[in-house]
Amino acid sequence: MRVLIDQYIPYLSGVLDAYACVEMLHPQDFTPQRVKDADALIVRTRTRIDEQLLAGSQVRLVATATIGYDHIDTDYCERAGIRWVSCPGCNAQAVCDYVEEAILECRPHIQSLGVVGVGHVGSKVVAMARRHGWKVVENDPPKGMMGDVSSCDVITYHVPLTHTGAYPTWHMCDSTFLQSVCDHALIINAARGGVVDEAAWLARGVDAVIDCWENEPDLNRQLLHHPHVLRSSFHIAGYSRQGKRNASQMCLDALSECLGLPQMQAQPLDILPPGDSREGWLERISQSLKSAPESFESLRKGYILR
């Protein structure tokens, strides 16, 4: 059995070696030639999974160590009989911690929080907000939650990126919505880049914390340096030691279930170095991105998991 793994996915080194021939690849090295004889792929969002990559291959399973799966052509995989799995909820606590830090750094006197998308992440954000004593407005139409978040001090997005269906999320935060929010609002996007219409955001000039960008890694420099963008980061809201290990374990579980391999355990968590200071960490990340936006990918790959 042959398994190809994105080399930037942690906690998997050596775990599969007793059961499969394993290759750790750079995301750009997942080519049709390399995957042709593979039985399974473990990838991240930087690898596009579609017919162009998989046609004629013997791949039976694609596991993405991420919550989102908009990089996977799921229709093609299902037509081709290729099982695909993602890791919903793996980094929910990490994203919640990111949102909490963003609010405490940028809106310490918040009164109300609007949460758009109340799934794995959003439900944790709601619980966190209530612990702080903030008023919470929940908006998740597929779940019948129709709260009007436009008057909230802070609005945070936690939805998948979808273009079709009853409730598409592509550019759901558009010019019409942005015109409806109060002048002192802060909008946080730690979901997917396309959820927010960046051109409309620039035109309105609403305060923002942005972790996810359209056209990553070629992010909008004008938006990055806009005075209303109070904090910016390189798509690492969900990057924590616990979240990464959770995702790796879920991928291993998928291999065991789908390919008949024994149950395997991801490597144990590494320990945070003693004396590591996390106060104001989001501001420091923001400064590093604004200083070198062309280094988006290398900053992301080199990020020390909190």
N, C-alpha and C positions, 0 to 999 in steps of 0.2 A: 504494500500500500504506500502511496506517495502523497504527502501533504505539503503544500506550500503556505508559508506563514509570512505575513508582513513583519519585517525585522524590528519595527518600532512598537510592536505589541509586547508588553512585558509579562513576566511571570510564566512564560511557556518554555523557556530554554531547557532542553533535555527531557521534558516531561513525556513527550511522545516517542522518544528515540527507541524504546523497547518494542514498539508496536508498528512503526512506520518509518519509511525513508523521508526525512524531513529536510526541507530547504527553507532557509530564512532569506527573504528577498526584499530589496528596496521596492517601494510601491511602483516605480516606473518599470521594474523588471517583470511585472506580471503581464507577459505578452502571450499571444496565441501559441507561439512555439514552446514557451516554457510551461504553460498550463496543459498542453495537449494530453500528456500522459498522467496528469495528476488526478487523484480520486477526490481530494477536498482542498478547498482554499480557505484560509483565515485571513481576512482583510480588514482595512479601515475605509473611511470615506474617500481616501485619495485614490482608490482603485475602482475604476468604472467596470461594473460587471454587466455584460450585455452579450448579444449574439456575436459581435465582432471578436470578443475575447474567447468565448466558449464554444463557438460552432465547431463541430468535429472533434471536440475533446471528450475525455471519459470522466469528466468531473461529475460527481454525484451530489456533492454538498458544498455550498458556499456559506460560511459563517462570518458575519461582520461583527467585530468587537465594538460595536457602537449601538446607540439607541436608534438613530436615524438610519434609513435604508433607501433614501432617494438616489443613491449612487448605484442601486441594483435595479436592473430591468426585470422586475418580478414577473411581468407577463411572459417575457421570453423564457425565464427559468421554469415557470410552471408548464409552458407548452413543451419545453424540452425535457421535462421530467427531472429537473435539477432541484433538489431541496435547498431552500435558503432560510437562514435564521438570523435574527438580529438579537440584541441584548436589552430589551426594554427594562428600564428601571435600574440598570447596572450603576449608573452614576448620578442617580436622582439626588442623593444627599449632597454630593459635591456641587451640583448646580444650585441647589437650595442655599448652600453656604456662600456661593459666589454672589447670589442675589442679595443675601443678607449683608454681606460685606459692602456691596455696591450701595445699598440703601444707607447703611450706617456712615459710609464715607461721604456720600453726596446729599442725602436728605435725612440727617439725624433727627429732625423734628417732624417726621412724617406723621400724618394723622390717618390716612386711608391708602389702601393698596388694592389695585385691581389686578386680578390674576386671570389671564386669558389662556385657557387650556388647563384643566384640573385632572391630569392623569398622574403618572408616577411622580413627576417632578412637581407639577402644580399643587398637588395635594400636600406635599411636604412644605412648599412655600406658604400655603394657607395656614398650616399648623404652626409654622415658625412665626408668621405674622401675628397670629392670635396669642402666642406666648408673649410677644412684645406688647400686646394690648392695642394693636392697630385695628382699625375697622377694615374688613375685607369684603370686596365685591368679587364674586366668582362669575366668570363667563366661559361657558363650554356648551354651545348649542347642541352638539350631538348627545350630550348628557342632560339636556333640558335646563341648563343653567344659563339664564339670559340677562344676567346683571349688567347694568350700564356702567362701564368702567371709565367713561370719558371725564367724569368729574373727580377722579381719584388723584391724589398727590403723585403717586407712582403707579405705573402700569407695566407689568412684566409678562412676557410672552413665553409660553411653554407648549407649543404645538408642533406636530410634524409638518414637513413641507409637502403640500399636495396641490396639484393643479386642477383636479377634476373632483367630481362627487358633489354631494349636497352642500358641503361646507369647505370649499377650497381655501387653502391658507396662503397661497401665493399673493403677496402684496395686500394681505388683509389689513395691514396698517398702511393705509393709503392717504391721499391728500384730503379726502372727505373726512376720514376719521381724525386726522391730525388737526384739521380746522376746528374740530369739536372739543378738543381737550383744553383744559385750562392753561393759562399762560405760564403757571409755575410748575407744570407737570414734568415728571421725569419718566422717560420710557426706556425700559431695559429689554434688549434682545439677546437672550442666551438660548435661542431655539435654533433657527436656521436663517441664513442670510436673506433669502427671498421672501421671508415673512413680512419684512418692512420694505416699502418702496423708498429707496435711499434718495432718489431725486426729489420726491415729495417731502422727505424729512429735511433735506437741505433748504427747500423753499420755505418751509414753515419755521425752521429754527427752534425746534423743541429740544429741551435738555435731554441728553441721551447717555446711556452706558451701552456700548456695543461690544459684544464678544463674537457675534456671527455676522459675516459680511457677504454681500452679493459678489460674485466673481472671485472668491478666494482662490489663490493668495494675492491676486491683483486687486487689492482693495482700493476704494475711492479715497485718494489722498486729500481731496478738498473736504470730504466729510471727516476724515481722521483728524485733521487740524482745525476743524470748525470749533469756535469757542464754546458752542453749546454741547459738544461731545466731552463730557466731564471725565469719563473713563473709557478706555478702549483696551481690548486684549485680542489675542490671536487664536480664538476659538478653543479656549482651554477651560471654560466654565466647568466642564465635567471632568477635568483632569485631576484626579486625586489617587492616592495609592489604593484606597479601598475600592474606588470605582473601577480602576483599571484591572485590579485583580478579580473583581466580580465579573467583568466582561470576559476575561480570559477563562475563568471557570465555566461560564455559561457556554462558551465556544467548545470547551472540552466535553461538557455534558452533551452538546449536540453531536459531536463526533461519536461519543459512546452510543447514543441512542440511534443515530442514523446509519452508522457504519459497523455497528456490532463490536466496537472496541470495549475493553474493560473500563470501569470507572477510573478516572485519573484526577489527581489534585494539582491545581496550579501551585507554583512556588509560593512559599509563605511571604507575607508582607515584610518588606524591609522597614527598618526603623528610622524615623525622622532623626536627623543629626541633633545632638544635644545643643541647646542654646539657640536653635533656629528661631528667628523672630518673624512672626507673621503679621504684626501690626502694620496696617497701611499697605498690605501686599498688593492690592489692586492698583493703587496709585503708582507703585514702582513698576508694575507690569506695563501700565499705560505709558509711562515715560519711555520705557525701552522700545515699545512699538512706534511711538511718535518719532523717536530718534532714528529709527532704522526700519521704515515700513517695507523696504525691499527685502528685509530679512524675515518676513512673516513666517515662512516655512521653517527656517532654521531656528527661529525663536520658539516655534511650536514644538519642534522635535527636541530641542534642548531644554525645554521647560522642566524644572525640578518639581516633581509631583508633590503637592502639598499634603 
